[in-house]
Amino acid sequence: MLCPYCGHDNDRVIDSRSCEGGKVTRRRRLCQECNRRYTTYERVEGFSNLRVAKTDGVREPYQREKILTGLEKACFKRPVSSEQILNIVEKAEEIIFKQFEKDVPSRYIGDTVAGLLREIDKIAYVRFASVYRSFKDVGELINEAEGVRDGPLVGPEQKGLFETD
């Protein structure tokens, strides 16, 4: 591991602990050259073979950061904490990785994340849905917003989607 301060690869692990439900290992390190401390996070690569099948037919590696970025933008200036956003990502990954081994449709990822976000903040949900669903006109956006206001928390097309047992 290269020290982010001096660039040397001579460090010592001071502390290790699991976080994010055991999926990530947090390590506190001490550089033996400059005596500065830094933290690293190690994530299991078992999910690296999962590919996202986009609507245009292109397949690309699954990237957790894309979901995080989309959620952060949708939740900007909303009463949704960073912890809640991370919980949505973790729950979505749990659902996705149980269902798919190689290719997951991008629409499935979007629907899963949107459904989980809808349970927390309906405004952030409409923001998120307006981007990933690519509404053609304002009417579609208005229909979606009215559905959120008037409809059930989980739509009929998503029934059973969030059951994990």
C-alpha positions as MATLAB code, in Angstrom:
seq = 'MLCPYCGHDNDRVIDSRSCEGGKVTRRRRLCQECNRRYTTYERVEGFSNLRVAKTDGVREPYQREKILTGLEKACFKRPVSSEQILNIVEKAEEIIFKQFEKDVPSRYIGDTVAGLLREIDKIAYVRFASVYRSFKDVGELINEAEGVRDGPLVGPEQKGLFETD';
ca = [
       0.000    0.000    0.000;
       1.453    3.356   -1.008;
       1.298    6.143    1.538;
      -0.907    8.945    0.163;
       1.406   11.527    1.775;
       4.943   10.429    0.896;
       4.405    7.644   -1.651;
       6.424    4.962    0.140;
       5.074    1.438    0.436;
       6.378    0.753    3.926;
       3.392    0.833    6.285;
       1.984   -1.021    9.246;
      -1.645   -1.877    9.971;
      -2.637   -0.421   13.338;
      -6.296   -1.428   13.427;
      -8.686   -3.509   11.283;
     -12.427   -3.811   11.555;
     -15.387   -4.839    9.459;
     -17.959   -2.323    8.345;
     -20.975   -2.203    6.033;
     -22.215   -5.522    7.336;
     -18.918   -7.342    6.900;
     -18.635   -6.490    3.197;
     -15.818   -4.003    3.759;
     -12.693   -4.088    5.897;
     -11.498   -0.772    7.278;
      -7.786   -0.635    8.027;
      -5.985    2.129    9.885;
      -2.373    2.298    8.689;
       0.821    4.018    9.835;
       3.498    4.926    7.289;
       6.911    3.834    8.574;
       8.639    6.577    6.534;
       6.704    9.763    7.388;
       4.828    8.496   10.498;
       1.462    9.731    9.201;
      -1.744    7.741    9.577;
      -4.323    6.998    6.915;
      -7.318    4.746    6.426;
      -7.966    2.242    3.647;
     -11.086    0.292    2.805;
     -11.044   -3.154    1.231;
     -14.106   -4.470   -0.569;
     -14.568   -8.051   -1.763;
     -14.224   -8.340   -5.538;
     -16.757  -11.135   -5.856;
     -19.191   -8.780   -7.553;
     -16.712   -7.549  -10.149;
     -17.995  -10.050  -12.711;
     -21.499   -8.539  -12.622;
     -22.253   -6.520  -15.744;
     -24.988   -3.978  -16.360;
     -27.017   -4.485  -19.540;
     -28.003   -1.026  -20.728;
     -31.104   -0.333  -22.811;
     -29.009    0.281  -25.939;
     -27.477   -3.215  -25.654;
     -24.111   -2.114  -24.264;
     -22.792   -4.045  -21.288;
     -20.490   -2.434  -18.738;
     -19.073   -3.460  -15.357;
     -21.283   -2.803  -12.351;
     -20.197    0.379  -10.567;
     -21.523    1.098   -7.100;
     -20.321    4.695   -7.379;
     -22.849    5.424  -10.142;
     -25.737    4.535   -7.846;
     -24.242    6.606   -5.015;
     -23.760    9.619   -7.287;
     -27.319    9.406   -8.617;
     -28.762    9.150   -5.129;
     -26.658   12.025   -3.828;
     -27.889   14.255   -6.659;
     -31.513   13.237   -6.122;
     -31.257   13.827   -2.365;
     -29.470   17.176   -2.613;
     -31.004   19.584   -0.075;
     -33.473   16.918    1.050;
     -33.692   15.512    4.605;
     -31.924   12.286    3.613;
     -28.709   11.476    5.465;
     -25.572    9.966    3.966;
     -26.214    6.914    6.120;
     -29.680    6.480    4.576;
     -28.178    6.767    1.090;
     -25.577    4.102    1.901;
     -28.314    1.875    3.343;
     -30.280    2.192    0.088;
     -27.208    1.205   -1.930;
     -26.464   -1.760    0.334;
     -30.064   -3.002    0.280;
     -30.231   -2.547   -3.510;
     -26.984   -4.487   -3.944;
     -28.278   -7.243   -1.704;
     -31.427   -7.554   -3.843;
     -29.526   -7.322   -7.142;
     -26.767   -9.787   -6.239;
     -29.308  -12.353   -5.044;
     -31.158  -12.178   -8.365;
     -28.334  -11.892  -10.915;
     -24.917  -13.482  -11.356;
     -23.624  -12.125  -14.674;
     -25.857   -9.531  -16.349;
     -28.378   -7.264  -14.656;
     -30.645   -4.950  -16.679;
     -30.015   -1.284  -15.896;
     -33.785   -0.832  -15.631;
     -33.874   -3.371  -12.777;
     -31.176   -1.466  -10.895;
     -33.030    1.820  -11.396;
     -36.379    0.365  -10.314;
     -34.848   -1.245   -7.244;
     -33.035    1.899   -6.114;
     -36.042    4.103   -6.886;
     -38.387    1.864   -4.905;
     -36.107    1.969   -1.880;
     -35.691    5.741   -2.179;
     -39.451    6.212   -2.491;
     -39.884    4.692    0.975;
     -37.612    7.393    2.439;
     -38.321   10.605    0.497;
     -40.901   11.023   -2.252;
     -39.415   14.241   -3.651;
     -35.974   12.652   -3.986;
     -37.689    9.663   -5.609;
     -39.313   11.869   -8.273;
     -35.956   13.556   -8.922;
     -34.231   10.187   -9.269;
     -36.975    8.717  -11.451;
     -36.983   11.758  -13.737;
     -33.364   11.040  -14.645;
     -33.259    7.254  -14.895;
     -36.628    6.918  -16.652;
     -35.877    9.702  -19.140;
     -39.369   11.161  -19.268;
     -40.304   12.357  -22.754;
     -42.324   15.361  -21.586;
     -43.572   17.200  -18.530;
     -46.833   15.234  -18.621;
     -45.029   11.991  -17.816;
     -43.269   13.668  -14.904;
     -46.553   15.063  -13.609;
     -48.204   11.631  -13.869;
     -45.344   10.073  -11.903;
     -45.520   12.780   -9.222;
     -49.295   12.339   -8.906;
     -48.795    8.584   -8.629;
     -46.364    9.116   -5.775;
     -48.775   11.449   -4.013;
     -51.905    9.354   -4.519;
     -50.674    5.819   -5.055;
     -49.405    2.977   -2.909;
     -45.867    3.067   -1.588;
     -44.850    0.212   -3.882;
     -46.532   -0.001   -7.261;
     -48.124   -3.188   -8.600;
     -45.269   -3.720  -11.055;
     -42.838   -3.806   -8.123;
     -44.797   -6.105   -5.803;
     -42.469   -8.792   -4.509;
     -39.382   -6.922   -5.703;
     -38.269   -6.015   -2.198;
     -38.975   -9.330   -0.519;
     -35.713  -10.974    0.460;
     -36.944  -14.297    1.835;
];
